[in-house]
Amino acid sequence: MGRCSLLLLLLLIAFLTPGAANPVSPSLRAPSSLPWSTSFRSRPTITLKYSIRYIQQKVDHFGFNIDRTFKQRYLIADNYWKEDGGSILFYTGNEGDIIWFCNNTGFMWDIAEEMKAMLVFAEHRYYGESLPFGADSFSDSRHLNFLTTEQALADFAKLIRYLKRTIPGARNQPVIALGGSYGGMLAAWFRMKYPHLVVGALASSAPIWQFNDLVPCDIFMKIVTTDFSQSGPNCSESIRRSWDAINRLAKKGPGLRWLSEALHLCTPLTKSQDVQRLKDWISETWVNVAMVDYPYESNFLQPLPAWPVKVVCQYFKYSNVPDTVMVQNIFQALNVYYNYSGQAKCLNVSETATSSLGVLGWSYQACTEMVMPTCSDGVDDMFEPHSWNMKEYSDDCFKQWGVRPRPSWIPTINGELDPWSGGGVTKDITDTLLAIVIPNGAHHLDLRASNALDPVSVQLTRSLEVKYMKQWISDFYVRLRKMN
């Protein structure tokens, strides 16, 4: 890989988070109704002005025997774009509806005028409206064969070339790729694979090393646990003990019915296998809370209060409580995530996030090339012990999709570097491969709109990001003048 201007960011889950909530009042009876929270108090909505457009993309960019095309959706905002000295900020869409990501990437809108930028938000194939086989895109594994990062990156490359060819004044302008999480990984890989199309990339919360044996499989759960342990006394220890409490109650005669009522589940637990599914759902909930531990009220995965981990931990102050009380505390804590808006009638173990995310598409990608091993030991983390079993993982994928994962494929096609912590880059690799660590930043917080409650570290990070991007743009125009 050449010396590319690639900015990689690892946004560490927020620690030392201020905030408060009313502690749980233990009761030995299952609550009879949901304790409705204060209604979600959203900030004033700013109307984002963009046009929705489509481009015909080949279903297969790398073969010559399939001529089928599909419409890829993308958004353009050119309110502040200038042909003279302007730029193009290109969002590499991730696993969901592009309008949803556009509405949650306020950073690009905040800096558009300063950067004289045209904003482009490209939807990832197989998500939102960009379905290569329409309603049948997920009905046949042969259709899904074209859901790969390579094909998605090729879509982005073709779109950029198309925009430069068809928009007057855009041809000789620098393009910068931006993305968060999986989209951040795509932004980084796009700069590596198509350095002639983008002058740099901002990859926020991009775990580009969370593959194969590049990092320990337990690193992710340890970071989540640290977030909870530093957000309230006994918090992570209470959650660690909660799993056995659930197991003990489930084994009692009316235990499944009691758990179903105590947690107000939409679908009652009826068999022992349902208990593991319940615990997996609770575990995923704590992971999601940690990811969106923003310093202000937000509505990304769910409507949430400021510093939601801190609020959740108020219900886990005491670890040595009866099992029934522990489960009631779990219910109160789950309500922070699932019922902050006060609209839920019951809790659905089949849902953990907004429907704007493409669950089916990501499930397939995780079963093919996006294999990111995770494990836990229940000692150094707050989760039940769970080892990484590649055979079991592969068998589950084959059962669901009829495919077998390739755990070494991503490191093979995108380059393998020696990691040092987590799944993201936390130290500069070269003078142009830069890393910025944000101690008080949750999942790609820097890409969200500026907020008065943002930690100083995030404000400084955004200033650095703008500084680097301006330098990339300036360097581009210097080279362009020399060529002319």
DRENPAVO-143924 format. One line per field, with one value per residue (C-alpha): residue number from 1; x, z, y. Coordinates in pm, 1 decimal. Example, Ala and Ser with C-alpha at 12.3 -4.5 7.8 and 13.67 -1.06 7.14 Angstrom:
// residues 2
i	1 / 2
c1	1230.0 / 1367.0
c3	780.0 / 714.0
c2	-450.0 / -106.0
//
This chain:
// residues 484
i	1 / 2 / 3 / 4 / 5 / 6 / 7 / 8 / 9 / 10 / 11 / 12 / 13 / 14 / 15 / 16 / 17 / 18 / 19 / 20 / 21 / 22 / 23 / 24 / 25 / 26 / 27 / 28 / 29 / 30 / 31 / 32 / 33 / 34 / 35 / 36 / 37 / 38 / 39 / 40 / 41 / 42 / 43 / 44 / 45 / 46 / 47 / 48 / 49 / 50 / 51 / 52 / 53 / 54 / 55 / 56 / 57 / 58 / 59 / 60 / 61 / 62 / 63 / 64 / 65 / 66 / 67 / 68 / 69 / 70 / 71 / 72 / 73 / 74 / 75 / 76 / 77 / 78 / 79 / 80 / 81 / 82 / 83 / 84 / 85 / 86 / 87 / 88 / 89 / 90 / 91 / 92 / 93 / 94 / 95 / 96 / 97 / 98 / 99 / 100 / 101 / 102 / 103 / 104 / 105 / 106 / 107 / 108 / 109 / 110 / 111 / 112 / 113 / 114 / 115 / 116 / 117 / 118 / 119 / 120 / 121 / 122 / 123 / 124 / 125 / 126 / 127 / 128 / 129 / 130 / 131 / 132 / 133 / 134 / 135 / 136 / 137 / 138 / 139 / 140 / 141 / 142 / 143 / 144 / 145 / 146 / 147 / 148 / 149 / 150 / 151 / 152 / 153 / 154 / 155 / 156 / 157 / 158 / 159 / 160 / 161 / 162 / 163 / 164 / 165 / 166 / 167 / 168 / 169 / 170 / 171 / 172 / 173 / 174 / 175 / 176 / 177 / 178 / 179 / 180 / 181 / 182 / 183 / 184 / 185 / 186 / 187 / 188 / 189 / 190 / 191 / 192 / 193 / 194 / 195 / 196 / 197 / 198 / 199 / 200 / 201 / 202 / 203 / 204 / 205 / 206 / 207 / 208 / 209 / 210 / 211 / 212 / 213 / 214 / 215 / 216 / 217 / 218 / 219 / 220 / 221 / 222 / 223 / 224 / 225 / 226 / 227 / 228 / 229 / 230 / 231 / 232 / 233 / 234 / 235 / 236 / 237 / 238 / 239 / 240 / 241 / 242 / 243 / 244 / 245 / 246 / 247 / 248 / 249 / 250 / 251 / 252 / 253 / 254 / 255 / 256 / 257 / 258 / 259 / 260 / 261 / 262 / 263 / 264 / 265 / 266 / 267 / 268 / 269 / 270 / 271 / 272 / 273 / 274 / 275 / 276 / 277 / 278 / 279 / 280 / 281 / 282 / 283 / 284 / 285 / 286 / 287 / 288 / 289 / 290 / 291 / 292 / 293 / 294 / 295 / 296 / 297 / 298 / 299 / 300 / 301 / 302 / 303 / 304 / 305 / 306 / 307 / 308 / 309 / 310 / 311 / 312 / 313 / 314 / 315 / 316 / 317 / 318 / 319 / 320 / 321 / 322 / 323 / 324 / 325 / 326 / 327 / 328 / 329 / 330 / 331 / 332 / 333 / 334 / 335 / 336 / 337 / 338 / 339 / 340 / 341 / 342 / 343 / 344 / 345 / 346 / 347 / 348 / 349 / 350 / 351 / 352 / 353 / 354 / 355 / 356 / 357 / 358 / 359 / 360 / 361 / 362 / 363 / 364 / 365 / 366 / 367 / 368 / 369 / 370 / 371 / 372 / 373 / 374 / 375 / 376 / 377 / 378 / 379 / 380 / 381 / 382 / 383 / 384 / 385 / 386 / 387 / 388 / 389 / 390 / 391 / 392 / 393 / 394 / 395 / 396 / 397 / 398 / 399 / 400 / 401 / 402 / 403 / 404 / 405 / 406 / 407 / 408 / 409 / 410 / 411 / 412 / 413 / 414 / 415 / 416 / 417 / 418 / 419 / 420 / 421 / 422 / 423 / 424 / 425 / 426 / 427 / 428 / 429 / 430 / 431 / 432 / 433 / 434 / 435 / 436 / 437 / 438 / 439 / 440 / 441 / 442 / 443 / 444 / 445 / 446 / 447 / 448 / 449 / 450 / 451 / 452 / 453 / 454 / 455 / 456 / 457 / 458 / 459 / 460 / 461 / 462 / 463 / 464 / 465 / 466 / 467 / 468 / 469 / 470 / 471 / 472 / 473 / 474 / 475 / 476 / 477 / 478 / 479 / 480 / 481 / 482 / 483 / 484
c1	0.0 / 134.7 / 156.9 / -209.8 / -366.8 / -586.8 / -723.2 / -831.5 / -1022.5 / -1099.0 / -1366.5 / -1338.7 / -1660.5 / -1727.8 / -1586.7 / -1642.2 / -1983.0 / -2182.2 / -2556.9 / -2818.0 / -3139.8 / -3374.1 / -3246.6 / -3465.6 / -3703.3 / -3682.8 / -4008.1 / -4058.2 / -4350.5 / -4331.3 / -4435.8 / -4788.0 / -4725.0 / -4437.3 / -4295.6 / -4323.1 / -4024.4 / -4022.0 / -4111.5 / -3822.1 / -3728.1 / -3569.7 / -3370.1 / -3517.1 / -3496.8 / -3294.4 / -3427.8 / -3156.6 / -3195.8 / -3078.5 / -3192.6 / -3251.1 / -3096.6 / -3025.3 / -2753.5 / -2763.7 / -2500.4 / -2389.5 / -2489.5 / -2147.6 / -1859.8 / -1602.9 / -1767.5 / -1856.6 / -2153.8 / -2414.3 / -2554.2 / -2815.5 / -2816.0 / -2993.0 / -3068.4 / -2836.6 / -2979.0 / -2766.1 / -2825.9 / -2667.1 / -2658.0 / -2482.1 / -2611.6 / -2259.7 / -2066.0 / -1833.6 / -1676.7 / -1380.2 / -1172.6 / -1452.8 / -1453.2 / -1672.3 / -1736.1 / -1844.6 / -2016.3 / -1954.6 / -2289.6 / -2307.6 / -2557.9 / -2883.5 / -3108.8 / -2893.4 / -3141.2 / -3114.1 / -2733.9 / -2753.4 / -2970.4 / -2720.4 / -2403.8 / -2438.9 / -2062.7 / -2065.3 / -2347.0 / -2174.5 / -1857.8 / -2009.5 / -1991.8 / -1639.4 / -1520.4 / -1716.9 / -1833.4 / -2081.7 / -2215.6 / -2281.3 / -2433.9 / -2411.4 / -2636.1 / -2474.8 / -2606.5 / -2867.8 / -2973.2 / -3248.5 / -3381.8 / -3064.0 / -3173.6 / -3007.5 / -3290.7 / -3573.1 / -3803.1 / -3627.7 / -3283.1 / -3282.4 / -3493.2 / -3213.8 / -2852.8 / -2747.9 / -2881.4 / -2683.2 / -2359.2 / -2305.8 / -2328.7 / -1958.1 / -1738.0 / -1554.5 / -1876.5 / -1988.5 / -1656.1 / -1679.7 / -2027.4 / -1877.3 / -1595.3 / -1832.3 / -2058.3 / -1770.5 / -1656.1 / -2015.6 / -2056.5 / -1731.3 / -1832.4 / -2188.7 / -2177.9 / -2021.2 / -1733.0 / -1689.1 / -1433.2 / -1123.2 / -1226.8 / -1085.8 / -1302.2 / -1274.2 / -1436.6 / -1607.7 / -1781.0 / -1848.4 / -1834.6 / -1870.0 / -1897.5 / -1568.1 / -1408.6 / -1533.6 / -1395.0 / -1051.6 / -1055.6 / -1180.1 / -878.7 / -650.1 / -806.6 / -897.6 / -634.6 / -678.9 / -1042.0 / -1018.3 / -744.1 / -807.9 / -1048.0 / -1195.6 / -1271.6 / -1455.8 / -1498.9 / -1370.5 / -1265.8 / -1058.0 / -849.8 / -1137.1 / -1070.2 / -916.7 / -627.5 / -537.1 / -673.4 / -788.6 / -1151.2 / -1231.1 / -1117.8 / -1461.4 / -1648.8 / -1375.3 / -1416.9 / -1794.3 / -1743.4 / -1503.2 / -1765.8 / -2019.8 / -1775.8 / -1669.5 / -2023.1 / -2158.3 / -2061.4 / -2115.8 / -2268.3 / -2066.6 / -2054.2 / -2435.0 / -2472.7 / -2217.7 / -2427.9 / -2756.2 / -2705.1 / -2707.2 / -3009.3 / -3199.6 / -3084.9 / -3197.1 / -3539.1 / -3589.4 / -3539.6 / -3817.0 / -4169.1 / -4337.7 / -4002.5 / -4047.6 / -4389.1 / -4260.5 / -3964.2 / -4194.6 / -4422.1 / -4145.4 / -3968.7 / -4299.1 / -4196.1 / -4416.5 / -4366.9 / -4368.9 / -4084.8 / -4213.6 / -3909.3 / -3556.8 / -3403.2 / -3588.7 / -3382.2 / -3055.3 / -3220.5 / -3338.3 / -2988.0 / -2837.8 / -3090.8 / -3007.1 / -2634.0 / -2678.6 / -2878.5 / -2591.0 / -2352.2 / -2580.3 / -2617.7 / -2239.3 / -2203.7 / -2445.1 / -2330.6 / -2363.3 / -2345.9 / -2690.5 / -3033.3 / -3024.4 / -3234.2 / -2984.7 / -3052.5 / -3333.5 / -3455.8 / -3217.2 / -3123.6 / -2785.2 / -2510.0 / -2741.4 / -2484.6 / -2476.7 / -2856.5 / -2867.9 / -2611.6 / -2837.2 / -3042.8 / -2741.6 / -2603.6 / -2648.8 / -2511.6 / -2609.2 / -2986.8 / -3243.7 / -3284.0 / -3633.7 / -3510.3 / -3219.6 / -3458.7 / -3678.4 / -3367.2 / -3284.7 / -3632.6 / -3591.8 / -3253.1 / -3388.5 / -3657.1 / -3388.4 / -3305.0 / -3641.7 / -3889.7 / -3735.5 / -3992.4 / -4275.7 / -4430.8 / -4351.8 / -4636.8 / -4402.5 / -4042.5 / -3965.3 / -3666.3 / -3652.6 / -3556.1 / -3255.4 / -3229.8 / -3405.4 / -3557.1 / -3344.5 / -3056.4 / -3048.4 / -3043.6 / -3081.3 / -2806.8 / -2560.5 / -2640.2 / -2536.7 / -2222.3 / -2123.3 / -2160.8 / -1934.5 / -1647.6 / -1726.9 / -1630.2 / -1530.4 / -1463.9 / -1588.9 / -1570.9 / -1608.3 / -1489.4 / -1721.0 / -1418.3 / -1252.0 / -1587.1 / -1948.0 / -2092.0 / -2152.1 / -1851.0 / -1864.0 / -1570.8 / -1520.5 / -1605.6 / -1549.5 / -1707.8 / -2023.7 / -2033.5 / -1989.3 / -2257.6 / -2504.8 / -2429.0 / -2475.5 / -2804.6 / -2935.3 / -2786.7 / -2633.3 / -2287.3 / -1962.3 / -1767.4 / -1414.7 / -1252.3 / -923.2 / -1070.8 / -1089.7 / -730.2 / -618.8 / -779.1 / -736.6 / -390.3 / -279.9 / -106.6 / 12.2 / -251.2 / -189.3 / -526.5 / -894.0 / -1015.8 / -932.0 / -618.8 / -509.1 / -162.0 / -22.7 / 116.9 / 295.3 / 288.7 / -15.1 / -184.0 / -307.7 / -508.2 / -702.5 / -825.0 / -1126.3 / -1143.2 / -1498.0 / -1637.7 / -1896.9 / -1960.4 / -1855.6 / -1963.2 / -1737.7 / -1956.7 / -2268.7 / -2382.7 / -2207.5 / -2378.7 / -2318.5 / -2282.5 / -2004.9 / -1689.5 / -1395.1 / -1207.3 / -1469.1 / -1467.2 / -1089.1 / -1106.3 / -1344.3 / -1111.7 / -823.3 / -1031.1 / -1116.9 / -752.7 / -634.8 / -906.5 / -826.8 / -463.8 / -556.6 / -768.0 / -491.9 / -235.5 / -468.9 / -502.5 / -127.4 / -67.2 / -339.8 / -181.8 / 157.5 / 5.7 / -150.2
c3	0.0 / -93.8 / 126.7 / 119.1 / 303.8 / 519.1 / 851.1 / 1071.0 / 1392.2 / 1681.6 / 1898.4 / 2237.1 / 2423.7 / 2670.9 / 3021.6 / 3331.8 / 3209.6 / 3413.8 / 3449.6 / 3690.0 / 3711.5 / 3980.4 / 4132.2 / 4120.6 / 4409.3 / 4459.5 / 4471.3 / 4517.8 / 4275.6 / 3899.8 / 3794.3 / 3656.5 / 3400.0 / 3221.8 / 3417.5 / 3143.4 / 3129.3 / 3064.7 / 2700.8 / 2459.6 / 2442.3 / 2101.4 / 1997.1 / 1725.1 / 1392.1 / 1124.0 / 774.4 / 556.6 / 193.7 / -56.2 / -380.5 / -419.4 / -730.9 / -883.3 / -1097.7 / -1294.3 / -1156.4 / -1283.2 / -1052.0 / -1116.2 / -1179.8 / -1214.9 / -1449.0 / -1814.8 / -1843.2 / -1637.1 / -1791.7 / -1523.2 / -1364.0 / -1067.8 / -942.0 / -666.7 / -462.1 / -358.8 / -210.6 / -315.2 / -129.8 / -309.1 / -117.4 / -27.7 / -309.3 / -505.0 / -836.5 / -749.9 / -485.1 / -375.9 / -275.0 / -270.2 / 60.6 / -22.5 / 244.0 / 191.9 / 293.5 / 540.0 / 625.8 / 615.7 / 465.9 / 334.7 / 438.4 / 798.0 / 784.1 / 616.6 / 900.1 / 1156.9 / 996.4 / 1091.4 / 1084.7 / 705.5 / 706.7 / 973.0 / 765.5 / 415.8 / 388.8 / 528.7 / 287.0 / -10.6 / -37.1 / -232.0 / -3.7 / -154.2 / 43.5 / -145.0 / -46.1 / -8.9 / -244.2 / -89.0 / 164.5 / 164.1 / -190.2 / -363.9 / -418.6 / -716.9 / -751.6 / -610.5 / -368.1 / -451.9 / -346.4 / -32.4 / -156.7 / -332.8 / -222.2 / -587.6 / -580.8 / -265.7 / -429.2 / -528.6 / -174.1 / -109.4 / -3.9 / -337.7 / -533.8 / -299.3 / -336.9 / -713.3 / -696.8 / -513.5 / -766.4 / -1061.1 / -891.0 / -831.1 / -1192.3 / -1306.6 / -1092.3 / -1217.5 / -1574.6 / -1554.7 / -1307.8 / -1458.3 / -1244.5 / -1051.6 / -1278.9 / -1132.1 / -768.4 / -480.4 / -325.1 / 38.0 / 159.0 / 498.9 / 693.9 / 1038.2 / 1170.9 / 869.8 / 654.8 / 806.6 / 709.3 / 355.6 / 351.9 / 455.5 / 207.7 / -67.3 / -21.0 / -30.5 / -343.7 / -536.4 / -440.8 / -779.8 / -695.7 / -338.2 / -186.0 / 167.1 / 394.6 / 736.6 / 888.0 / 1218.0 / 1461.8 / 1189.9 / 1327.4 / 1024.8 / 1229.0 / 1393.5 / 1170.4 / 1194.8 / 1445.8 / 1406.6 / 1751.3 / 2052.5 / 2018.4 / 2371.8 / 2322.7 / 2223.8 / 2525.4 / 2757.5 / 2627.9 / 2673.6 / 3028.1 / 3109.7 / 3000.0 / 3242.3 / 3529.5 / 3517.7 / 3481.4 / 3815.8 / 4132.8 / 4102.4 / 3758.2 / 3558.8 / 3854.3 / 3883.4 / 3513.2 / 3542.2 / 3821.2 / 3638.9 / 3401.3 / 3679.5 / 3836.0 / 3509.8 / 3483.9 / 3837.6 / 3794.1 / 3456.9 / 3615.0 / 3869.4 / 3798.6 / 3690.4 / 3612.7 / 3238.4 / 3288.9 / 3572.7 / 3364.3 / 3071.9 / 3292.4 / 3491.8 / 3173.1 / 2993.4 / 2689.1 / 2382.0 / 2321.8 / 2635.4 / 2702.9 / 2655.8 / 2638.0 / 2775.6 / 2443.0 / 2474.3 / 2781.2 / 2586.7 / 2321.0 / 2596.0 / 2739.4 / 2395.0 / 2339.0 / 2674.4 / 2599.1 / 2261.8 / 2431.3 / 2668.1 / 2371.5 / 2183.6 / 2487.2 / 2509.6 / 2140.3 / 2156.2 / 2491.8 / 2367.1 / 2601.6 / 2497.2 / 2414.2 / 2082.6 / 1848.9 / 1656.0 / 1738.6 / 1978.6 / 2154.4 / 2449.6 / 2733.8 / 2765.2 / 2880.5 / 2867.3 / 3023.3 / 3333.4 / 3346.2 / 3301.8 / 3578.0 / 3827.5 / 3828.1 / 3898.7 / 4211.6 / 4420.6 / 4307.4 / 4612.2 / 4571.6 / 4539.4 / 4191.4 / 4153.3 / 4240.7 / 3997.5 / 3712.4 / 3800.3 / 3794.0 / 3451.3 / 3335.1 / 3457.4 / 3285.8 / 2959.2 / 2963.5 / 2937.5 / 2592.8 / 2472.2 / 2632.4 / 2687.7 / 2445.9 / 2649.5 / 2348.4 / 2408.1 / 2511.3 / 2564.8 / 2497.4 / 2176.8 / 2195.6 / 1813.7 / 1789.1 / 1925.3 / 1696.8 / 1442.4 / 1135.4 / 922.1 / 969.1 / 720.0 / 950.3 / 673.0 / 457.0 / 742.2 / 858.3 / 514.2 / 505.5 / 850.8 / 715.9 / 416.5 / 437.4 / 738.0 / 998.9 / 1314.5 / 1599.6 / 1946.2 / 2269.9 / 2644.7 / 2959.3 / 3228.6 / 3438.7 / 3260.5 / 3117.5 / 3238.6 / 2990.1 / 3004.7 / 2899.2 / 2527.2 / 2324.7 / 1956.5 / 1765.8 / 1393.9 / 1306.4 / 1500.2 / 1342.4 / 995.0 / 1050.4 / 1164.1 / 852.0 / 626.4 / 795.2 / 745.6 / 411.4 / 253.0 / 255.6 / 444.6 / 577.6 / 467.0 / 782.4 / 609.7 / 303.9 / 427.8 / 560.0 / 233.6 / -3.7 / 209.6 / 352.9 / 686.9 / 942.4 / 1295.9 / 1539.8 / 1895.3 / 2061.3 / 1987.7 / 1632.9 / 1524.7 / 1457.3 / 1769.4 / 1670.9 / 1366.8 / 1114.7 / 900.7 / 875.9 / 648.8 / 806.6 / 1119.1 / 1421.3 / 1664.2 / 1986.2 / 2150.3 / 2518.6 / 2568.4 / 2229.1 / 2170.7 / 1834.2 / 1559.5 / 1776.7 / 1572.6 / 1265.2 / 1445.7 / 1443.0 / 1676.6 / 2015.0 / 2312.3 / 2530.7 / 2322.7 / 2522.5 / 2453.7 / 2310.2 / 2037.1 / 1955.4 / 1921.9 / 1708.3 / 1463.2 / 1438.2 / 1357.5 / 1101.4 / 922.9 / 937.7 / 774.2 / 509.0 / 420.1 / 380.8 / 149.5 / -57.8 / -70.7 / -174.5 / -449.3 / -599.0 / -576.4 / -775.8 / -1021.7 / -1088.5 / -1142.8 / -1395.0 / -1583.3
c2	0.0 / 341.4 / 648.8 / 750.2 / 1041.4 / 823.2 / 945.0 / 655.0 / 719.3 / 489.8 / 645.6 / 477.9 / 406.5 / 687.0 / 655.7 / 870.8 / 973.8 / 1226.5 / 1204.4 / 1076.3 / 879.3 / 762.8 / 438.1 / 131.7 / 72.6 / -305.4 / -495.8 / -868.0 / -876.4 / -857.9 / -505.9 / -494.8 / -224.9 / -55.4 / 239.3 / 499.2 / 728.1 / 1097.7 / 1147.6 / 1181.9 / 1547.7 / 1582.5 / 1884.5 / 2107.5 / 1928.1 / 2102.3 / 2048.6 / 1899.7 / 1998.4 / 1740.9 / 1586.4 / 1212.4 / 1062.9 / 724.1 / 573.9 / 249.7 / 15.7 / -322.2 / -603.9 / -759.7 / -519.8 / -795.8 / -1045.3 / -1028.7 / -1265.3 / -1077.8 / -761.1 / -697.4 / -351.8 / -194.3 / 155.0 / 273.3 / 559.5 / 853.8 / 1198.0 / 1526.4 / 1857.8 / 2142.3 / 2446.5 / 2558.0 / 2399.9 / 2625.4 / 2539.1 / 2761.0 / 2586.2 / 2357.5 / 1992.6 / 1683.1 / 1504.2 / 1149.8 / 939.3 / 567.8 / 424.4 / 138.7 / -132.5 / 61.7 / 325.8 / 612.3 / 881.7 / 761.2 / 781.5 / 1120.9 / 1251.7 / 1119.6 / 1256.8 / 1620.6 / 1679.4 / 1689.6 / 1942.5 / 2151.4 / 2191.9 / 2208.1 / 2588.6 / 2607.8 / 2339.2 / 2479.6 / 2123.0 / 1922.3 / 1649.7 / 1308.1 / 1020.6 / 690.7 / 400.8 / 59.9 / -208.7 / -442.1 / -177.5 / 83.2 / 116.2 / -4.9 / -364.6 / -540.1 / -793.5 / -586.1 / -765.3 / -1093.2 / -971.3 / -1188.8 / -1477.5 / -1666.2 / -1715.3 / -1678.6 / -1323.7 / -1250.3 / -1355.9 / -991.9 / -853.1 / -795.8 / -507.3 / -526.3 / -475.5 / -194.6 / -12.6 / -48.5 / 110.6 / 408.1 / 435.5 / 435.9 / 690.3 / 932.3 / 903.6 / 958.6 / 1271.3 / 1420.2 / 1352.9 / 1486.5 / 1777.4 / 2089.3 / 2210.2 / 1883.1 / 1718.1 / 1882.9 / 1882.5 / 1675.8 / 1403.8 / 1293.5 / 971.0 / 971.9 / 699.1 / 558.0 / 200.9 / -34.2 / 278.2 / 392.3 / 64.2 / 118.4 / 473.3 / 344.7 / 58.4 / 290.4 / 517.9 / 214.6 / 65.9 / 381.3 / 643.1 / 810.1 / 892.4 / 1024.5 / 1240.0 / 1113.0 / 928.8 / 991.6 / 651.0 / 693.7 / 402.4 / 171.7 / -170.8 / -262.9 / -508.3 / -696.8 / -996.4 / -1341.1 / -1337.0 / -970.3 / -883.4 / -1092.8 / -1197.9 / -1073.4 / -712.8 / -581.8 / -719.3 / -595.0 / -240.1 / -257.6 / -384.9 / -102.5 / 146.4 / 0.9 / -52.0 / 313.5 / 444.9 / 330.6 / 139.5 / -237.5 / -192.5 / -444.2 / -684.3 / -678.0 / -751.3 / -1032.3 / -1188.4 / -1134.6 / -1426.5 / -1685.4 / -1515.8 / -1559.9 / -1922.4 / -2006.0 / -1848.3 / -2018.8 / -2361.3 / -2312.8 / -2438.6 / -2113.6 / -1949.4 / -1896.0 / -1739.4 / -1521.2 / -1400.2 / -1323.6 / -1115.1 / -948.3 / -837.0 / -760.9 / -961.9 / -937.5 / -1310.6 / -1530.0 / -1772.0 / -2126.7 / -2354.2 / -2370.6 / -2262.1 / -1932.1 / -1844.9 / -1835.2 / -1622.5 / -1386.7 / -1355.0 / -1296.6 / -1017.2 / -856.6 / -882.3 / -714.9 / -441.3 / -357.2 / -350.8 / -111.1 / 115.0 / 137.1 / 217.9 / 510.9 / 648.9 / 1006.1 / 1308.8 / 1431.8 / 1291.2 / 1110.2 / 901.7 / 691.0 / 325.6 / 416.2 / 733.4 / 762.7 / 998.7 / 1164.4 / 925.8 / 621.5 / 384.0 / 601.9 / 595.0 / 216.5 / 170.3 / 346.0 / 26.4 / -194.5 / -28.6 / -340.8 / -675.1 / -884.8 / -883.5 / -1164.3 / -1308.5 / -1163.8 / -817.2 / -855.8 / -935.1 / -638.5 / -419.8 / -562.2 / -466.2 / -108.8 / -86.5 / -230.8 / 36.6 / 304.5 / 167.5 / 36.0 / 271.9 / 614.0 / 755.0 / 600.8 / 430.7 / 63.6 / -166.0 / -460.1 / -559.0 / -748.5 / -983.1 / -990.3 / -622.4 / -435.2 / -131.6 / 86.2 / -78.0 / 157.1 / -85.7 / -373.1 / -675.6 / -934.0 / -789.7 / -761.2 / -1114.8 / -1241.4 / -1028.2 / -1154.4 / -1506.7 / -1450.3 / -1200.3 / -976.6 / -1236.1 / -1048.2 / -1293.5 / -1202.8 / -1397.7 / -1348.0 / -1527.6 / -1387.5 / -1289.5 / -999.9 / -895.4 / -882.8 / -1131.1 / -1504.4 / -1711.7 / -1771.9 / -1901.8 / -1830.2 / -2147.1 / -2108.9 / -2443.7 / -2363.1 / -2018.6 / -2165.5 / -2429.0 / -2161.3 / -1958.2 / -2257.8 / -2338.6 / -1985.0 / -1884.0 / -2191.4 / -2031.2 / -2079.9 / -1779.5 / -1692.0 / -1550.4 / -1465.3 / -1296.6 / -936.6 / -930.7 / -1090.3 / -842.6 / -530.0 / -575.2 / -721.9 / -496.5 / -567.7 / -434.7 / -317.8 / -269.5 / -310.6 / -354.1 / -1.0 / 199.6 / 386.8 / 508.8 / 686.5 / 442.2 / 701.1 / 1078.6 / 1048.9 / 745.1 / 920.4 / 810.0 / 1027.1 / 865.4 / 1029.6 / 922.7 / 1053.3 / 963.1 / 691.2 / 525.0 / 772.4 / 1065.3 / 1294.6 / 1242.5 / 1357.6 / 1719.2 / 1959.8 / 1986.3 / 2215.6 / 1906.4 / 1751.8 / 1670.2 / 1900.7 / 1601.6 / 1562.4 / 1932.5 / 1926.2 / 1614.4 / 1775.6 / 2075.7 / 1842.1 / 1656.4 / 1979.4 / 2086.2 / 1763.0 / 1769.9 / 2129.9 / 2030.6 / 1743.3 / 1980.6 / 2240.7 / 1979.6 / 1861.8 / 2208.5 / 2267.8 / 1947.7 / 2044.5 / 2383.5 / 2222.1 / 1983.4 / 2272.5
//
